[in-house]
Amino acid sequence: MKVLIMPCGIGWGHVSRCIAIARELEAEGIEVFFASYGSGYEILESQHEYPTQKLPDIKFYGEGEFDIKYTVKKSINAPYIFLKSIYNESKIIKKIKPDIIIADSHYSVPITAKMLGIPCIMITNELTLNFSEIYPDERTIKYLESGLIRFFQYMCKLCRVVMVPDVPGSTEVPAKLKDMVVHTGPFLKNNQQKMVNKDALRRELGFKNSERIVLVTVGGSNFGIELLELICEASSMIECDRLIIVTGPQIKADFIQESHKIIKKEFLNNMMEWMKISDVIVSLAGHTTIMEIMSLGIPNIIIPIENHSEQIKNTINFQKYGISIIENIKNLGPNKIAEDINCLLNDQEIKNRTEIVKEKFSRYNGTENALKIIFEHAK
């Protein structure tokens, strides 16, 4: 049996959760292939773990924030890119001849799969949009949002099933899709219940059990540079022994000066292990990253990309668990981010709540549930 996985290549969250599924499939003797673009393709290619094909790039624009209006303006050739994507996807599919295709938030794939008669499964954590709430006075944005929602729903209807890698009740499901949406639980590279304990992991990675460790990660896009610069300015005020900064492959981070306290990493293949050894995590609001943080029960500061509708919804959804501080990058200075981190390092009440959160997310084995669905729908 062959499975072709085609994730969105913006950032590394989509690719990361797809690798979690791929490893489980491989353990069952299934051949797994990937096709992606952007930083997602770069990560897959650099790891040499799976045969990976390159797809045409899709870009979003903004300086430190997601600018939907500028992105639309720059995407005048979107119909051409869409058709080019379908053409390239069809070539790859014909070459690999998969039994089933998994698309992660890559919305040209279902129509390509349908034309070639291959069953397709969609993975997504966003089934609605809220651009019009961010730009309430922009009528054009409202029309664009309405059209995109209809497009996304149509593409989802071409799939056998839509898997949402989150706990039930976390995502608003449109009425038209209710019969085909399954909340599987998170897709994690590591089963948190089977991971070695924090102290053992620290020794394995070269840290002392007595050290206070803060991890900062901005995912695989270039939107996190403002947060990284802020953390560097605040580093002397942060009351930790080690400050681990994961920059991602898209950011040139020469401005980060390493020291005994500051450790710079471009990419961590075993990210969940580094998360588990941390006392506090600072992150953008990508869904996969937050799912990893919540599954491990780590106190955290979440900073959504400005005007990024999905990340804003993510922060609202996860704030209710009571182990997160939510901040707007525009309102943050070095003193404030250091104050937030130091607060979490010393807040025993939040630390007590982490066990409750960890228990809630550990009820679900998302990758195991995903495999059952994939085998059920493979031709």
BELVENHU-V664537 format. One line per field, one symbol per residue. psi: psi as a letter, one per 30 degrees, with the letter a starting at -180 (. if undefined). Layout:
psi: ???
//
This chain:
psi: kkkkkilkgkageeeefeeeeeeeeefggkkkllkalbfeeeeeeffhekkkkklkkkkklkjfljjeeeeeefhfgeeeeeeeeeeeeeeeeeeehlflkkkjhjgfeeeeeeeggkkkkkklgjfllhefeeifgjeeeeeeeeeeeeeeeeeeffleljkjillkgfkkjkeffefgkkjflkjkfkjfffklleeeeeeegglkffkkkkkkkgaglgfgeeeeeeeeefeffkilekjkjjflffkjhffjjlaeekkkkekjfheeeeeefkfkkkllhkeeeeeeeeefhkklkkjkkkgjeeeeeeeeeffffggkkklkefgkleeeeeeeeeeefgjeeeeefeeeeeeefffkieeeeeeeeeeefk.
//
